[in-house]
């Protein structure tokens, strides 16, 4: 009895073998290279902070009536992850 190796039957489900993806196809490689270059160029100029600034207005607070103003902040001194 000859069995077709291109398909497998598991119960009521039939799985058919698909052709291999041609990763080294020159057209596929060219398309991938173009997409990488375009994303590299546009990602260099894309800053999410600029797009967030245009979508909503930041609240303003008036602290002119207070005698003292305390600010807490965290700064990165560039010493690596461990000091953080």
C-alpha positions in Angstrom: 0.0 0.0 0.0 1.5 3.4 -1.1 1.2 6.2 1.4 1.3 9.9 0.4 4.0 11.6 2.5 2.8 15.1 1.6 -0.2 14.8 3.8 -0.9 13.4 7.3 -4.3 12.4 8.7 -4.9 12.9 12.4 -8.5 11.9 13.1 -10.6 14.2 11.0 -7.9 16.8 10.4 -5.7 16.6 7.3 -2.3 18.4 7.4 -0.8 19.1 4.0 2.9 19.8 3.7 3.6 23.4 2.4 6.6 24.3 0.3 9.7 25.6 2.1 10.1 29.4 2.6 12.8 30.7 0.3 14.7 32.8 2.8 17.7 33.2 0.4 15.5 34.3 -2.6 17.2 37.5 -3.9 13.9 39.3 -4.2 13.0 38.4 -0.6 16.4 39.6 0.6 16.1 42.8 -1.3 12.6 43.4 0.1 13.8 42.8 3.6 16.8 45.1 3.1 14.6 47.9 1.9 12.2 47.5 4.8 15.1 47.6 7.3 16.6 50.7 5.8 13.2 52.5 5.7 12.5 51.6 9.3 16.0 52.7 10.3 15.7 56.1 8.7 12.2 56.8 10.1 12.9 55.5 13.6 15.9 57.9 13.9 13.5 60.8 13.6 10.6 59.3 15.5 10.3 60.5 19.0 7.2 59.4 20.9 7.5 62.4 23.3 6.8 64.8 20.4 3.7 62.8 19.3 2.4 62.7 22.9 2.9 66.5 23.3 0.6 67.2 20.4 -2.2 64.8 21.6 -2.9 66.2 25.0 -2.4 69.4 26.9 -0.2 69.3 30.1 -1.9 70.6 33.2 -0.5 73.8 34.7 -0.2 74.5 38.4 0.3 77.8 40.2 2.5 77.6 43.3 3.2 81.3 43.5 1.3 81.6 46.8 3.5 79.2 48.7 6.6 80.1 50.7 8.5 76.9 50.0 8.6 74.6 47.1 10.1 71.1 47.4 11.1 69.0 44.4 12.2 65.4 44.4 13.8 64.0 41.3 15.8 61.0 40.2 18.8 61.4 37.9 20.8 58.8 36.0 24.5 59.4 36.7 25.6 56.7 34.2 27.2 54.4 36.7 25.5 51.3 35.4 22.6 49.3 36.6 23.9 48.2 40.1 23.8 51.7 41.6 20.4 52.3 40.3 
